[in-house]
Amino acid sequence: DNVTHDKLEGRYTALQEITATSGTINLAAQTYAAFNLTGNLGTATLNIQNIKKGQVIDILLSGTLSSAAITLADSFTTSTINKVGSNSLDTSKTNLIQVLCVDDDDSGAILTYAVADYANNTTV
C-alpha cells in the first residue's frame, strides 16, 4: 500500500523535452509535470492541456530566447490566466515559468503563473 515515485502518474513525475520553436506548442499536463523547451524560441503559444485543480507544471526555457515572444493558452472552454508577481520573461537568460491550476471547471477555469530567470548556483 506504499505510494512510491514509480507509482505516481506522469503528470506528477515526468519531464518532456521539446524542440519545437514556434507556433502552437502543446503541453500535455495529463502526461508530464515539467517541460523543457531547448530550441531557439521565436513567436510561440504554449497551450496547456488537461491540467487539473491543484496541479503545478514547470516550463523551463533553456534554449535561446533572444527573439522569444511567448503567449500562454489552455484547452478550457473559458478561462482566466493570471500573472503572479512583477517578473517578466528575460530573453537574455534561461527562464522558469510555473503554472498553478486554481480551478479546472471547464466554464470558468483559473490558472496562475510566475516567471523568473534561473542559473546554476548552489548558494541560497
Steps between C-alpha positions, in 0.01 A plus 500: 500500500800734491494781250833531325632729229465214250127470576417866441354612169726670247311824567691511831836353400582512128703751298444563129782641287357727230695620197215684323580870473192684372127483442275315742692266729270263689597420860321179608459556874320166536824326400784724620587712806777698333581618150848600383501714186851477363480662158543854368155628596324751282134596512328213680176425680542249782167318510450330839275197460308297759641659815313420823414713805797513737746383234817702441706466182848633437594640161875538463619723219859384467552572132579827325241766585638812329201520261244327724145633521301256711127486568327258739174330403301201623248241384209617720185641339518812719792593723696776665880499504652722769862608542643487854768753589670758284774294329480461125681280252870589485610406148869530592480216757343159554150525651256292701125548472297328773128458436246413771146389416276667759172378346446249221129563441483502120265800496708712739850360544770706672873464443771706667862520393827650613817542296860542614845453354717220639867412505722224634577605858508306827518805727159609628 
